[in-house]
Amino acid sequence: MNRLHKRSYAEADDLAIGRFEGRQHRESSTQALLTRGETATTDISPRYRVVIRYVEMNSDRFIPRRPLGRTGFPVTVLGIGDLADSAIPLEELVRTARRALDAGLNVIDTAPAYEEGLSERVAGGAVAAHRRELVFLIDKIDHVDKPVHGQVEASLRNLGLDHTDAFVFHGVSDLSVWRQLTAPGGMMDDLKACVREGKTRFTGVSSHHPDVVRDAILGGCCDLVMFPVGPFVDVRYLDLLPLAKEKGVGTVCFKTFGAGKLLGDTEGYQRPLSSRPRGKLSSGGQDIATPTLPCLTVQECLHYTLTQDPDVALLGMSFPNEQDAAFAAARSLLTLTAAQIADIRARAAVAIQGKGNIWWNPSQDS
């Protein structure tokens, strides 16, 4: 039986905790790089050394700490997730994204499905005002029933750019669909043709199922994989981080805050709880009122994710105050102890209750 299947939650917690036993007294590599200004240059592609040189001249910025798998691009521990909100002017959204880039973050994620293309316009506008070679831009192939080339061309027009650093298949969580995409003559071959044509550099997949992510890592066709890592995700995902590192596949992870559910009284993505109409996901740029339901702090969530050690943790930081909270949490990072990991996971399980669908966690029996 596949070892990812039918693991009990007790066994899962033992795995999450046991991976960090004996590390209590060792400073994490992330903390060392953030505080001492060191950069892991091993395996960084020579074409990307300019990124390191630029950052070394701006010592107050976040510092790239490792290459993103075999892409060789040196990435920062935090990345810029989707910021699109149609209630906010485009110019303001672009300024917010640029603010994160100015702080040193150098990975930005987008997709055509995010607010009907608004996210791509935000990402493209932010990158256009920055040194292009210093930013790793990830876009998505949203539809598995439409030609790849047409989707890529539409995204590039929306971005206002001639290429991305990666296109990944978006939200592929059915293993049979993934294997169809990667079969000879399938859509992955079409995406690799886009690489040869210079429209993107690397390929990958984002998924809400550990079986798909595992298959993508082992299949050898992906340069990076995107999947959930956070205090309330199926612990089977955690097996995949060391596996990806072993295979040279970059890891870009999301759901640190459980779509905002772990931080406040919200069903996630700006949807208030139906019984608590004043609850919300986003701070709206203001301090959030004290939640009435159990919750975790930004620091607890982010320290949990970074202790798991993905290459990049994507965060949807929509306003400057949200960015500042995340930046402060990252800069104060210390590797969590086994007891701290257990405590955060237990409280996350309580905090998530009654806050809507947990779509990123497949059933343990699936």
C-alpha positions as a printed Julia matrix, in Angstrom:
366×3 Matrix{Float64}:
   0.0    0.0     0.0
   1.21   3.5    -0.82
   2.65   4.96    2.37
   0.77   8.21    1.69
  -2.54   6.38    2.13
  -4.57   5.66    5.25
  -2.2    7.14    7.8
  -4.03   7.91   11.04
  -4.05  11.47   12.32
  -2.12  10.31   15.39
   0.54   8.8    13.14
   0.49  11.95   11.05
   1.15  14.13   14.07
   3.98  11.82   15.12
   5.52  12.28   11.67
   5.22  16.07   11.77
   6.8   16.19   15.21
   9.38  13.45   14.77
  10.99  15.07   11.73
  12.18  17.86   13.99
  13.32  15.93   17.06
  16.88  16.81   17.93
  16.77  20.16   16.14
  15.78  22.24   19.16
  19.27  23.62   19.67
  20.2   24.13   16.04
  19.56  27.49   14.44
  17.57  27.11   11.24
  19.23  27.82    7.91
  16.54  30.39    7.19
  17.2   32.29   10.41
  20.93  32.27    9.73
  20.52  33.6     6.24
  18.02  36.26    7.23
  19.97  37.58   10.2
  23.59  37.19    9.12
  23.17  38.07    5.48
  24.52  34.76    4.2
  23.31  33.26    0.95
  23.47  29.62   -0.07
  25.15  29.85   -3.47
  25.62  26.13   -4.1
  23.75  25.09   -7.25
  22.68  28.64   -8.09
  22.82  29.03  -11.85
  25.54  31.46  -13.04
  22.91  33.36  -15.02
  21.25  34.28  -11.69
  24.37  35.45   -9.83
  23.25  39.0   -10.61
  20.42  38.45   -8.12
  22.91  37.74   -5.36
  25.09  40.72   -6.27
  22.12  43.06   -6.28
  20.87  41.91   -2.89
  24.32  42.15   -1.34
  24.23  45.85   -2.21
  20.9   46.24   -0.39
  21.51  44.58    2.97
  18.21  45.64    4.55
  16.26  43.5     2.09
  15.16  39.89    2.36
  18.0   37.7     1.14
  17.69  34.8    -1.31
  18.61  31.71    0.68
  18.67  28.79   -1.78
  18.06  27.87   -5.43
  14.51  26.92   -6.35
  15.29  23.32   -7.19
  16.91  22.72  -10.54
  15.79  26.11  -11.86
  18.91  27.49  -10.16
  17.11  30.75   -9.34
  17.98  31.96   -5.79
  14.69  32.57   -4.0
  13.61  34.35   -0.84
  11.84  32.46    1.91
   8.65  34.46    1.33
   6.85  34.91   -1.97
   4.05  37.21   -3.1
   0.78  35.36   -3.5
  -2.32  36.6    -5.29
  -3.23  40.17   -4.26
  -6.11  40.76   -6.68
  -9.23  42.39   -5.24
 -11.62  44.05   -7.66
 -12.76  46.43   -4.92
  -9.28  48.03   -4.85
  -7.9   50.2    -7.68
  -5.34  48.48   -9.89
  -2.73  51.15   -9.16
  -3.0   50.53   -5.43
  -2.67  46.77   -5.87
   0.43  47.27   -8.03
   1.96  49.57   -5.4
   1.39  46.92   -2.75
   3.07  44.25   -4.86
   5.98  46.59   -5.62
   6.36  47.27   -1.91
   6.97  43.56   -1.34
   9.45  43.45   -4.21
  11.22  46.49   -2.77
  11.51  44.61    0.53
  13.47  41.94   -1.33
  10.85  39.27   -2.01
  11.6   37.83   -5.42
   8.88  35.28   -6.22
   5.45  36.4    -7.41
   2.53  34.11   -8.23
  -0.53  34.76  -10.37
  -3.17  33.07  -12.52
  -5.71  34.18  -15.12
  -8.54  32.82  -12.95
  -7.71  35.14  -10.06
 -10.27  37.94  -10.35
 -10.71  37.37  -14.09
  -7.19  38.41  -15.05
  -6.78  41.26  -12.56
  -4.09  39.31  -10.71
  -2.03  39.01  -13.89
  -2.28  42.74  -14.51
  -1.12  43.4   -10.96
   1.82  41.01  -11.27
   2.79  42.32  -14.68
   2.62  45.93  -13.52
   4.73  45.22  -10.47
   7.38  43.29  -12.39
   7.52  45.88  -15.19
   8.69  48.5   -12.7
  11.35  46.19  -11.27
  14.52  44.64  -12.67
  13.01  41.71  -14.52
  15.96  39.37  -13.99
  15.61  39.74  -10.21
  12.06  38.33  -10.04
  10.77  34.79  -10.52
   7.25  35.08  -11.96
   4.93  32.06  -11.86
   1.72  31.96  -13.92
  -0.82  29.18  -14.42
  -2.5   27.08  -17.07
  -6.06  27.13  -15.74
  -7.85  24.86  -18.22
  -6.95  21.28  -19.06
  -9.55  21.22  -21.86
  -8.16  24.15  -23.87
  -4.95  24.46  -25.94
  -1.87  25.38  -23.92
  -0.43  27.82  -26.43
  -3.58  29.93  -26.51
  -3.66  30.15  -22.72
   0.01  31.06  -22.53
  -0.34  33.77  -25.18
  -3.4   35.25  -23.45
  -1.59  35.37  -20.11
   1.49  37.02  -21.61
  -0.71  39.69  -23.18
  -2.44  40.29  -19.87
   0.89  40.45  -18.04
   2.37  42.77  -20.64
   5.49  40.59  -20.75
   7.16  38.41  -23.35
   7.81  35.5   -21.0
   7.31  34.15  -17.49
   9.79  32.21  -15.43
   7.33  29.34  -15.03
   3.92  28.22  -16.16
   2.33  25.51  -14.02
  -0.85  23.53  -14.48
  -3.31  24.97  -12.0
  -5.14  23.01   -9.31
  -4.69  19.53  -10.77
  -5.9   17.31   -7.94
  -7.03  14.2    -9.8
  -4.22  11.73  -10.42
  -5.81  10.37  -13.6
  -6.06  13.88  -15.04
  -2.43  14.57  -14.18
  -1.25  11.39  -15.85
  -3.26  12.25  -18.94
  -1.6   15.69  -19.06
   1.86  14.16  -18.8
   1.35  11.25  -21.19
   3.31  11.38  -24.48
   1.7   13.95  -26.74
  -0.2   15.48  -23.81
  -0.45  19.05  -22.6
   2.87  18.9   -20.75
   4.58  18.35  -24.09
   2.78  21.45  -25.38
   3.99  23.43  -22.38
   7.55  22.25  -22.93
   7.22  23.52  -26.51
   6.47  26.93  -24.98
   9.74  26.63  -23.06
  11.62  25.97  -26.29
   9.92  28.98  -27.86
  11.09  31.25  -25.03
   7.63  31.99  -23.65
   8.52  30.52  -20.28
  11.57  28.93  -18.67
  10.22  26.17  -16.43
   7.2   23.92  -15.9
   5.29  22.52  -12.96
   1.96  21.89  -11.3
  -0.07  23.2    -8.39
  -2.24  20.67   -6.6
  -4.46  20.03   -3.61
  -3.68  16.33   -3.5
  -0.46  14.74   -2.22
  -0.68  11.82   -4.65
  -0.56  14.2    -7.61
   2.35  16.15   -6.14
   4.28  12.96   -5.42
   3.72  11.7    -8.97
   4.85  15.05  -10.36
   8.06  14.97   -8.31
   8.92  11.41   -9.28
   7.86  11.78  -12.91
  10.74  14.1   -13.75
   8.73  16.5   -15.93
   8.28  19.29  -13.35
  10.85  21.86  -12.33
   8.68  23.03   -9.42
   5.6   21.91   -7.55
   3.11  24.01   -5.61
   1.07  22.55   -2.74
  -0.28  23.34    0.75
   1.96  23.55    3.81
   0.72  25.07    7.05
  -0.62  24.3    10.54
  -3.8   22.76    9.16
  -2.94  20.76    6.06
  -3.0   17.03    5.44
   0.31  15.91    6.9
   0.94  13.67    3.91
   2.12  16.8     2.13
   5.06  16.99    4.54
   6.53  13.77    3.12
   6.89  15.59   -0.17
   9.27  18.36    0.93
  12.35  16.16    1.46
  11.42  14.08   -1.58
  11.31  17.17   -3.77
  14.63  18.36   -2.42
  16.18  14.95   -3.14
  14.91  15.06   -6.74
  15.9   18.69   -7.35
  12.32  19.91   -7.69
  11.52  23.36   -6.31
   8.76  23.71   -3.7
   6.47  26.73   -3.56
   3.87  26.31   -0.84
   0.64  28.01    0.17
  -2.14  27.85    2.81
   0.11  28.99    5.68
  -2.89  30.82    7.12
  -5.46  28.28    5.96
  -7.0   30.79    3.52
  -7.23  33.18    6.46
  -9.39  30.82    8.5
  -6.68  30.34   11.13
  -6.29  34.08   11.75
  -9.85  35.2    12.34
 -13.59  34.76   12.03
 -13.75  34.03    8.29
 -14.57  31.31    5.8
 -11.57  32.45    3.77
 -10.88  34.69    0.77
 -12.86  37.64    2.12
 -15.98  35.55    2.81
 -17.25  36.29    6.32
 -18.82  33.57    8.41
 -22.53  33.52    7.65
 -23.35  33.75   11.33
 -20.77  36.49   11.95
 -21.18  39.1     9.22
 -18.49  41.35   10.67
 -15.81  38.67   10.37
 -13.38  38.99    7.47
 -10.27  37.51    5.97
  -8.44  40.66    4.95
  -7.52  43.43    7.36
  -8.53  45.97    4.74
  -5.35  47.81    5.64
  -6.5   48.38    9.23
  -5.91  46.56   12.47
  -8.31  43.64   12.8
 -10.71  43.53   15.72
 -10.03  40.72   18.17
 -11.57  37.51   16.75
 -14.31  35.93   18.82
 -13.44  32.41   17.68
 -10.21  30.45   18.36
  -7.35  31.55   16.12
  -3.58  31.54   15.68
  -1.2   34.44   15.17
   0.63  35.35   11.97
   3.89  34.47   13.69
   2.7   31.03   14.81
   1.41  30.11   11.35
   4.44  31.38    9.49
   6.97  29.87   11.89
   5.2   26.53   11.51
   5.41  26.64    7.71
   9.01  27.81    7.6
  10.06  25.14   10.09
   8.82  22.59    7.55
  11.36  24.23    5.2
   9.77  24.7     1.77
  11.82  26.68   -0.72
   9.19  29.44   -0.78
   6.11  30.2     1.31
   3.6   32.19   -0.74
   1.58  34.68    1.28
  -1.38  36.73    0.1
  -0.33  40.02    1.71
  -2.91  42.44    0.33
  -2.08  45.52    2.38
   1.08  47.1     3.83
   0.12  46.23    7.42
  -0.29  42.58    6.42
   3.09  42.65    4.72
   4.72  44.19    7.78
   3.27  41.5    10.06
   4.55  38.73    7.79
   7.95  40.36    7.36
   8.37  40.72   11.13
   7.37  37.11   11.69
   9.85  35.85    9.08
  12.69  37.94   10.48
  12.06  36.61   13.99
  12.07  32.99   12.84
  13.46  30.27   15.07
  12.99  26.6    14.29
  10.05  25.29   16.32
  10.51  22.51   18.81
   8.53  19.28   18.67
   6.33  20.5    21.5
   5.64  23.79   19.73
   4.76  21.98   16.49
   2.3   19.75   18.35
   0.74  22.69   20.15
   0.23  24.74   16.98
  -1.25  21.81   15.08
  -3.65  21.05   17.92
  -4.83  24.66   18.19
  -5.12  24.95   14.41
  -7.47  21.96   14.4
  -9.69  23.82   16.85
  -9.38  27.2    15.11
 -10.46  25.83   11.72
 -13.72  24.34   12.97
 -16.94  25.88   11.72
 -15.19  28.05    9.14
 -16.29  26.42    5.94
 -14.84  23.93    3.47
 -11.2   22.82    3.76
 -10.78  22.22    0.03
  -7.02  21.78    0.15
  -7.15  18.66    2.36
  -8.22  15.45    0.61
  -9.83  12.77    2.72
  -7.41  10.52    4.58
  -9.18   7.62    2.89
  -8.83   9.0    -0.63
